[in-house]
């Protein structure tokens, strides 16, 4: 895929890239584009920050579970 400066990657694709969930060829295309596109670099930084926050929250929540089973929210229909 030839990536031009005028075309940008979607935030979803950049999140997948940040998570390492795209093909080797896809990685190459994204990295080539990131070299010339400050807008996509900024979006990638935001994706990295978001992923880091979610991972930290997961670790915090997991450590507080104290072995209790996970509870599920009660559905409105169940409460009637």
Jmol script that loads the backbone (N, CA, C; Angstrom):
load data "model"
ATOM      1  N   UNK A   1       0.853  -1.173   0.000  1.00  0.00           N
ATOM      2  CA  UNK A   1       0.000   0.000   0.000  1.00  0.00           C
ATOM      3  C   UNK A   1       0.896   1.233   0.000  1.00  0.00           C
ATOM      4  N   UNK A   2       0.761   2.071  -0.969  1.00  0.00           N
ATOM      5  CA  UNK A   2       1.474   3.339  -0.967  1.00  0.00           C
ATOM      6  C   UNK A   2       0.659   4.342  -0.179  1.00  0.00           C
ATOM      7  N   UNK A   3       1.284   4.903   0.813  1.00  0.00           N
ATOM      8  CA  UNK A   3       0.592   5.836   1.685  1.00  0.00           C
ATOM      9  C   UNK A   3       1.052   7.236   1.347  1.00  0.00           C
ATOM     10  N   UNK A   4       0.129   8.082   1.058  1.00  0.00           N
ATOM     11  CA  UNK A   4       0.448   9.464   0.733  1.00  0.00           C
ATOM     12  C   UNK A   4       0.167  10.340   1.943  1.00  0.00           C
ATOM     13  N   UNK A   5       0.821  11.472   1.955  1.00  0.00           N
ATOM     14  CA  UNK A   5       0.667  12.379   3.078  1.00  0.00           C
ATOM     15  C   UNK A   5      -0.767  12.852   3.236  1.00  0.00           C
ATOM     16  N   UNK A   6      -1.494  12.971   2.134  1.00  0.00           N
ATOM     17  CA  UNK A   6      -2.859  13.500   2.201  1.00  0.00           C
ATOM     18  C   UNK A   6      -3.860  12.490   2.760  1.00  0.00           C
ATOM     19  N   UNK A   7      -3.484  11.210   2.825  1.00  0.00           N
ATOM     20  CA  UNK A   7      -4.397  10.213   3.394  1.00  0.00           C
ATOM     21  C   UNK A   7      -3.904   9.834   4.781  1.00  0.00           C
ATOM     22  N   UNK A   8      -4.833   9.699   5.692  1.00  0.00           N
ATOM     23  CA  UNK A   8      -4.483   9.389   7.077  1.00  0.00           C
ATOM     24  C   UNK A   8      -5.116   8.069   7.472  1.00  0.00           C
ATOM     25  N   UNK A   9      -4.525   7.447   8.473  1.00  0.00           N
ATOM     26  CA  UNK A   9      -5.079   6.204   9.000  1.00  0.00           C
ATOM     27  C   UNK A   9      -6.175   6.530  10.002  1.00  0.00           C
ATOM     28  N   UNK A  10      -7.122   5.625  10.120  1.00  0.00           N
ATOM     29  CA  UNK A  10      -8.211   5.827  11.082  1.00  0.00           C
ATOM     30  C   UNK A  10      -7.659   5.634  12.501  1.00  0.00           C
ATOM     31  N   UNK A  11      -8.292   6.268  13.483  1.00  0.00           N
ATOM     32  CA  UNK A  11      -7.879   6.047  14.872  1.00  0.00           C
ATOM     33  C   UNK A  11      -7.951   4.569  15.269  1.00  0.00           C
ATOM     34  N   UNK A  12      -8.932   3.837  14.726  1.00  0.00           N
ATOM     35  CA  UNK A  12      -9.045   2.411  15.040  1.00  0.00           C
ATOM     36  C   UNK A  12      -7.824   1.637  14.552  1.00  0.00           C
ATOM     37  N   UNK A  13      -7.365   1.928  13.346  1.00  0.00           N
ATOM     38  CA  UNK A  13      -6.191   1.241  12.821  1.00  0.00           C
ATOM     39  C   UNK A  13      -4.955   1.599  13.628  1.00  0.00           C
ATOM     40  N   UNK A  14      -4.846   2.855  14.031  1.00  0.00           N
ATOM     41  CA  UNK A  14      -3.695   3.258  14.835  1.00  0.00           C
ATOM     42  C   UNK A  14      -3.714   2.574  16.202  1.00  0.00           C
ATOM     43  N   UNK A  15      -4.905   2.362  16.765  1.00  0.00           N
ATOM     44  CA  UNK A  15      -4.992   1.613  18.024  1.00  0.00           C
ATOM     45  C   UNK A  15      -4.555   0.169  17.828  1.00  0.00           C
ATOM     46  N   UNK A  16      -4.989  -0.435  16.725  1.00  0.00           N
ATOM     47  CA  UNK A  16      -4.565  -1.812  16.436  1.00  0.00           C
ATOM     48  C   UNK A  16      -3.048  -1.873  16.251  1.00  0.00           C
ATOM     49  N   UNK A  17      -2.480  -0.880  15.594  1.00  0.00           N
ATOM     50  CA  UNK A  17      -1.030  -0.801  15.425  1.00  0.00           C
ATOM     51  C   UNK A  17      -0.351  -0.708  16.794  1.00  0.00           C
ATOM     52  N   UNK A  18      -0.865   0.161  17.659  1.00  0.00           N
ATOM     53  CA  UNK A  18      -0.287   0.335  18.989  1.00  0.00           C
ATOM     54  C   UNK A  18      -0.360  -0.954  19.806  1.00  0.00           C
ATOM     55  N   UNK A  19      -1.387  -1.748  19.564  1.00  0.00           N
ATOM     56  CA  UNK A  19      -1.545  -3.019  20.269  1.00  0.00           C
ATOM     57  C   UNK A  19      -0.763  -4.158  19.606  1.00  0.00           C
ATOM     58  N   UNK A  20      -0.148  -3.889  18.458  1.00  0.00           N
ATOM     59  CA  UNK A  20       0.592  -4.917  17.741  1.00  0.00           C
ATOM     60  C   UNK A  20      -0.302  -5.939  17.075  1.00  0.00           C
ATOM     61  N   UNK A  21      -1.467  -5.503  16.643  1.00  0.00           N
ATOM     62  CA  UNK A  21      -2.458  -6.426  16.107  1.00  0.00           C
ATOM     63  C   UNK A  21      -2.693  -6.264  14.610  1.00  0.00           C
ATOM     64  N   UNK A  22      -1.697  -5.747  13.879  1.00  0.00           N
ATOM     65  CA  UNK A  22      -1.826  -5.687  12.426  1.00  0.00           C
ATOM     66  C   UNK A  22      -0.652  -6.425  11.802  1.00  0.00           C
ATOM     67  N   UNK A  23      -0.789  -6.742  10.535  1.00  0.00           N
ATOM     68  CA  UNK A  23       0.220  -7.534   9.824  1.00  0.00           C
ATOM     69  C   UNK A  23       1.554  -6.790   9.741  1.00  0.00           C
ATOM     70  N   UNK A  24       2.593  -7.550   9.404  1.00  0.00           N
ATOM     71  CA  UNK A  24       3.916  -6.954   9.219  1.00  0.00           C
ATOM     72  C   UNK A  24       3.868  -5.902   8.114  1.00  0.00           C
ATOM     73  N   UNK A  25       3.192  -6.214   7.013  1.00  0.00           N
ATOM     74  CA  UNK A  25       3.068  -5.244   5.921  1.00  0.00           C
ATOM     75  C   UNK A  25       2.303  -4.013   6.392  1.00  0.00           C
ATOM     76  N   UNK A  26       1.240  -4.228   7.165  1.00  0.00           N
ATOM     77  CA  UNK A  26       0.485  -3.102   7.703  1.00  0.00           C
ATOM     78  C   UNK A  26       1.344  -2.234   8.604  1.00  0.00           C
ATOM     79  N   UNK A  27       2.179  -2.875   9.418  1.00  0.00           N
ATOM     80  CA  UNK A  27       3.093  -2.127  10.292  1.00  0.00           C
ATOM     81  C   UNK A  27       4.036  -1.259   9.474  1.00  0.00           C
ATOM     82  N   UNK A  28       4.561  -1.838   8.416  1.00  0.00           N
ATOM     83  CA  UNK A  28       5.484  -1.084   7.555  1.00  0.00           C
ATOM     84  C   UNK A  28       4.795   0.131   6.948  1.00  0.00           C
ATOM     85  N   UNK A  29       3.571  -0.058   6.495  1.00  0.00           N
ATOM     86  CA  UNK A  29       2.826   1.054   5.900  1.00  0.00           C
ATOM     87  C   UNK A  29       2.561   2.153   6.914  1.00  0.00           C
ATOM     88  N   UNK A  30       2.151   1.754   8.113  1.00  0.00           N
ATOM     89  CA  UNK A  30       1.871   2.742   9.155  1.00  0.00           C
ATOM     90  C   UNK A  30       3.157   3.475   9.536  1.00  0.00           C
ATOM     91  N   UNK A  31       4.243   2.739   9.728  1.00  0.00           N
ATOM     92  CA  UNK A  31       5.504   3.359  10.132  1.00  0.00           C
ATOM     93  C   UNK A  31       6.019   4.328   9.068  1.00  0.00           C
ATOM     94  N   UNK A  32       5.873   3.944   7.798  1.00  0.00           N
ATOM     95  CA  UNK A  32       6.291   4.830   6.708  1.00  0.00           C
ATOM     96  C   UNK A  32       5.483   6.130   6.750  1.00  0.00           C
ATOM     97  N   UNK A  33       4.195   6.003   6.967  1.00  0.00           N
ATOM     98  CA  UNK A  33       3.330   7.185   7.015  1.00  0.00           C
ATOM     99  C   UNK A  33       3.641   8.041   8.248  1.00  0.00           C
ATOM    100  N   UNK A  34       3.908   7.397   9.374  1.00  0.00           N
ATOM    101  CA  UNK A  34       4.188   8.146  10.599  1.00  0.00           C
ATOM    102  C   UNK A  34       5.439   9.006  10.480  1.00  0.00           C
ATOM    103  N   UNK A  35       6.362   8.592   9.630  1.00  0.00           N
ATOM    104  CA  UNK A  35       7.580   9.376   9.427  1.00  0.00           C
ATOM    105  C   UNK A  35       7.296  10.756   8.852  1.00  0.00           C
ATOM    106  N   UNK A  36       6.207  10.870   8.102  1.00  0.00           N
ATOM    107  CA  UNK A  36       5.927  12.147   7.423  1.00  0.00           C
ATOM    108  C   UNK A  36       4.663  12.845   7.916  1.00  0.00           C
ATOM    109  N   UNK A  37       3.916  12.216   8.823  1.00  0.00           N
ATOM    110  CA  UNK A  37       2.612  12.776   9.191  1.00  0.00           C
ATOM    111  C   UNK A  37       2.513  13.084  10.688  1.00  0.00           C
ATOM    112  N   UNK A  38       2.652  14.335  11.058  1.00  0.00           N
ATOM    113  CA  UNK A  38       2.536  14.687  12.472  1.00  0.00           C
ATOM    114  C   UNK A  38       1.129  14.454  13.037  1.00  0.00           C
ATOM    115  N   UNK A  39       0.101  14.584  12.198  1.00  0.00           N
ATOM    116  CA  UNK A  39      -1.276  14.373  12.670  1.00  0.00           C
ATOM    117  C   UNK A  39      -1.473  12.923  13.125  1.00  0.00           C
ATOM    118  N   UNK A  40      -1.003  11.980  12.339  1.00  0.00           N
ATOM    119  CA  UNK A  40      -1.152  10.564  12.717  1.00  0.00           C
ATOM    120  C   UNK A  40      -0.253  10.208  13.892  1.00  0.00           C
ATOM    121  N   UNK A  41       0.920  10.851  13.997  1.00  0.00           N
ATOM    122  CA  UNK A  41       1.778  10.618  15.172  1.00  0.00           C
ATOM    123  C   UNK A  41       1.064  11.083  16.441  1.00  0.00           C
ATOM    124  N   UNK A  42       0.374  12.207  16.355  1.00  0.00           N
ATOM    125  CA  UNK A  42      -0.380  12.714  17.504  1.00  0.00           C
ATOM    126  C   UNK A  42      -1.508  11.748  17.865  1.00  0.00           C
ATOM    127  N   UNK A  43      -2.208  11.232  16.855  1.00  0.00           N
ATOM    128  CA  UNK A  43      -3.277  10.264  17.115  1.00  0.00           C
ATOM    129  C   UNK A  43      -2.710   8.970  17.727  1.00  0.00           C
ATOM    130  N   UNK A  44      -1.531   8.550  17.259  1.00  0.00           N
ATOM    131  CA  UNK A  44      -0.905   7.349  17.816  1.00  0.00           C
ATOM    132  C   UNK A  44      -0.516   7.573  19.276  1.00  0.00           C
ATOM    133  N   UNK A  45       0.003   8.739  19.597  1.00  0.00           N
ATOM    134  CA  UNK A  45       0.326   9.060  20.988  1.00  0.00           C
ATOM    135  C   UNK A  45      -0.928   9.003  21.860  1.00  0.00           C
ATOM    136  N   UNK A  46      -2.036   9.512  21.344  1.00  0.00           N
ATOM    137  CA  UNK A  46      -3.300   9.456  22.086  1.00  0.00           C
ATOM    138  C   UNK A  46      -3.744   8.006  22.270  1.00  0.00           C
ATOM    139  N   UNK A  47      -3.583   7.190  21.240  1.00  0.00           N
ATOM    140  CA  UNK A  47      -3.944   5.769  21.348  1.00  0.00           C
ATOM    141  C   UNK A  47      -3.058   5.078  22.380  1.00  0.00           C
ATOM    142  N   UNK A  48      -1.763   5.363  22.355  1.00  0.00           N
ATOM    143  CA  UNK A  48      -0.844   4.774  23.338  1.00  0.00           C
ATOM    144  C   UNK A  48      -1.235   5.166  24.759  1.00  0.00           C
ATOM    145  N   UNK A  49      -1.600   6.426  24.951  1.00  0.00           N
ATOM    146  CA  UNK A  49      -2.021   6.896  26.273  1.00  0.00           C
ATOM    147  C   UNK A  49      -3.291   6.186  26.716  1.00  0.00           C
ATOM    148  N   UNK A  50      -4.263   6.081  25.821  1.00  0.00           N
ATOM    149  CA  UNK A  50      -5.526   5.409  26.130  1.00  0.00           C
ATOM    150  C   UNK A  50      -5.275   3.946  26.519  1.00  0.00           C
ATOM    151  N   UNK A  51      -4.476   3.256  25.736  1.00  0.00           N
ATOM    152  CA  UNK A  51      -4.181   1.849  26.018  1.00  0.00           C
ATOM    153  C   UNK A  51      -3.483   1.709  27.365  1.00  0.00           C
ATOM    154  N   UNK A  52      -2.564   2.586  27.654  1.00  0.00           N
ATOM    155  CA  UNK A  52      -1.854   2.546  28.933  1.00  0.00           C
ATOM    156  C   UNK A  52      -2.802   2.755  30.106  1.00  0.00           C
ATOM    157  N   UNK A  53      -3.724   3.701  29.983  1.00  0.00           N
ATOM    158  CA  UNK A  53      -4.688   3.978  31.046  1.00  0.00           C
ATOM    159  C   UNK A  53      -5.611   2.780  31.256  1.00  0.00           C
ATOM    160  N   UNK A  54      -6.098   2.197  30.166  1.00  0.00           N
ATOM    161  CA  UNK A  54      -6.994   1.044  30.285  1.00  0.00           C
ATOM    162  C   UNK A  54      -6.273  -0.138  30.923  1.00  0.00           C
ATOM    163  N   UNK A  55      -5.031  -0.380  30.520  1.00  0.00           N
ATOM    164  CA  UNK A  55      -4.259  -1.478  31.116  1.00  0.00           C
ATOM    165  C   UNK A  55      -4.023  -1.246  32.602  1.00  0.00           C
ATOM    166  N   UNK A  56      -3.702  -0.015  32.964  1.00  0.00           N
ATOM    167  CA  UNK A  56      -3.479   0.311  34.382  1.00  0.00           C
ATOM    168  C   UNK A  56      -4.756   0.119  35.190  1.00  0.00           C
ATOM    169  N   UNK A  57      -5.882   0.559  34.627  1.00  0.00           N
ATOM    170  CA  UNK A  57      -7.163   0.384  35.318  1.00  0.00           C
ATOM    171  C   UNK A  57      -7.482  -1.093  35.488  1.00  0.00           C
ATOM    172  N   UNK A  58      -7.215  -1.891  34.469  1.00  0.00           N
ATOM    173  CA  UNK A  58      -7.471  -3.334  34.553  1.00  0.00           C
ATOM    174  C   UNK A  58      -6.640  -3.965  35.665  1.00  0.00           C
ATOM    175  N   UNK A  59      -5.372  -3.602  35.739  1.00  0.00           N
ATOM    176  CA  UNK A  59      -4.498  -4.143  36.782  1.00  0.00           C
ATOM    177  C   UNK A  59      -5.004  -3.727  38.158  1.00  0.00           C
ATOM    178  N   UNK A  60      -5.394  -2.477  38.301  1.00  0.00           N
ATOM    179  CA  UNK A  60      -5.902  -1.979  39.577  1.00  0.00           C
ATOM    180  C   UNK A  60      -7.181  -2.701  39.972  1.00  0.00           C
ATOM    181  N   UNK A  61      -8.112  -2.830  39.052  1.00  0.00           N
ATOM    182  CA  UNK A  61      -9.384  -3.500  39.340  1.00  0.00           C
ATOM    183  C   UNK A  61      -9.149  -4.971  39.645  1.00  0.00           C
ATOM    184  N   UNK A  62      -8.271  -5.601  38.879  1.00  0.00           N
ATOM    185  CA  UNK A  62      -7.976  -7.024  39.104  1.00  0.00           C
ATOM    186  C   UNK A  62      -7.355  -7.258  40.472  1.00  0.00           C
ATOM    187  N   UNK A  63      -6.509  -6.345  40.907  1.00  0.00           N
ATOM    188  CA  UNK A  63      -5.853  -6.520  42.198  1.00  0.00           C
ATOM    189  C   UNK A  63      -6.818  -6.300  43.364  1.00  0.00           C
ATOM    190  N   UNK A  64      -7.906  -5.610  43.138  1.00  0.00           N
ATOM    191  CA  UNK A  64      -8.883  -5.345  44.189  1.00  0.00           C
ATOM    192  C   UNK A  64      -9.970  -6.408  44.276  1.00  0.00           C
ATOM    193  N   UNK A  65      -9.952  -7.383  43.388  1.00  0.00           N
ATOM    194  CA  UNK A  65     -11.043  -8.350  43.358  1.00  0.00           C
ATOM    195  C   UNK A  65     -11.026  -9.272  44.574  1.00  0.00           C
ATOM    196  N   UNK A  66      -9.877  -9.471  45.207  1.00  0.00           N
ATOM    197  CA  UNK A  66      -9.755 -10.300  46.408  1.00  0.00           C
ATOM    198  C   UNK A  66     -10.360 -11.688  46.252  1.00  0.00           C
ATOM    199  N   UNK A  67     -10.352 -12.191  45.057  1.00  0.00           N
ATOM    200  CA  UNK A  67     -10.839 -13.538  44.831  1.00  0.00           C
ATOM    201  C   UNK A  67     -12.343 -13.679  44.761  1.00  0.00           C
ATOM    202  N   UNK A  68     -13.086 -12.599  44.925  1.00  0.00           N
ATOM    203  CA  UNK A  68     -14.535 -12.677  44.829  1.00  0.00           C
ATOM    204  C   UNK A  68     -14.937 -12.856  43.375  1.00  0.00           C
ATOM    205  N   UNK A  69     -15.994 -13.592  43.131  1.00  0.00           N
ATOM    206  CA  UNK A  69     -16.433 -13.741  41.741  1.00  0.00           C
ATOM    207  C   UNK A  69     -16.883 -12.402  41.186  1.00  0.00           C
ATOM    208  N   UNK A  70     -16.716 -12.253  39.912  1.00  0.00           N
ATOM    209  CA  UNK A  70     -17.145 -11.017  39.266  1.00  0.00           C
ATOM    210  C   UNK A  70     -18.658 -10.946  39.281  1.00  0.00           C
ATOM    211  N   UNK A  71     -19.151  -9.806  39.570  1.00  0.00           N
ATOM    212  CA  UNK A  71     -20.601  -9.617  39.551  1.00  0.00           C
ATOM    213  C   UNK A  71     -20.979  -8.983  38.231  1.00  0.00           C
ATOM    214  N   UNK A  72     -22.172  -9.260  37.792  1.00  0.00           N
ATOM    215  CA  UNK A  72     -22.644  -8.647  36.560  1.00  0.00           C
ATOM    216  C   UNK A  72     -23.727  -7.666  36.910  1.00  0.00           C
ATOM    217  N   UNK A  73     -23.859  -6.602  36.129  1.00  0.00           N
ATOM    218  CA  UNK A  73     -24.915  -5.635  36.415  1.00  0.00           C
ATOM    219  C   UNK A  73     -26.300  -6.269  36.233  1.00  0.00           C
ATOM    220  N   UNK A  74     -27.197  -5.875  37.095  1.00  0.00           N
ATOM    221  CA  UNK A  74     -28.557  -6.397  36.994  1.00  0.00           C
ATOM    222  C   UNK A  74     -29.265  -5.714  35.836  1.00  0.00           C
ATOM    223  N   UNK A  75     -29.888  -6.496  34.996  1.00  0.00           N
ATOM    224  CA  UNK A  75     -30.635  -5.946  33.876  1.00  0.00           C
ATOM    225  C   UNK A  75     -31.971  -5.394  34.377  1.00  0.00           C
ATOM    226  N   UNK A  76     -32.478  -4.418  33.695  1.00  0.00           N
ATOM    227  CA  UNK A  76     -33.743  -3.811  34.078  1.00  0.00           C
ATOM    228  C   UNK A  76     -34.840  -4.873  34.087  1.00  0.00           C
ATOM    229  N   UNK A  77     -34.833  -5.742  33.105  1.00  0.00           N
ATOM    230  CA  UNK A  77     -35.875  -6.782  33.031  1.00  0.00           C
ATOM    231  C   UNK A  77     -35.820  -7.723  34.225  1.00  0.00           C
ATOM    232  N   UNK A  78     -34.633  -7.961  34.764  1.00  0.00           N
ATOM    233  CA  UNK A  78     -34.512  -8.854  35.916  1.00  0.00           C
ATOM    234  C   UNK A  78     -35.058  -8.218  37.194  1.00  0.00           C
ATOM    235  N   UNK A  79     -35.082  -6.901  37.238  1.00  0.00           N
ATOM    236  CA  UNK A  79     -35.516  -6.227  38.455  1.00  0.00           C
ATOM    237  C   UNK A  79     -37.034  -6.046  38.538  1.00  0.00           C
ATOM    238  N   UNK A  80     -37.730  -6.374  37.443  1.00  0.00           N
ATOM    239  CA  UNK A  80     -39.187  -6.193  37.445  1.00  0.00           C
ATOM    240  C   UNK A  80     -39.897  -7.354  38.081  1.00  0.00           C
TER     241      UNK A  80
END
end "model"
wireframe off; spacefill off
backbone 0.3
color backbone group
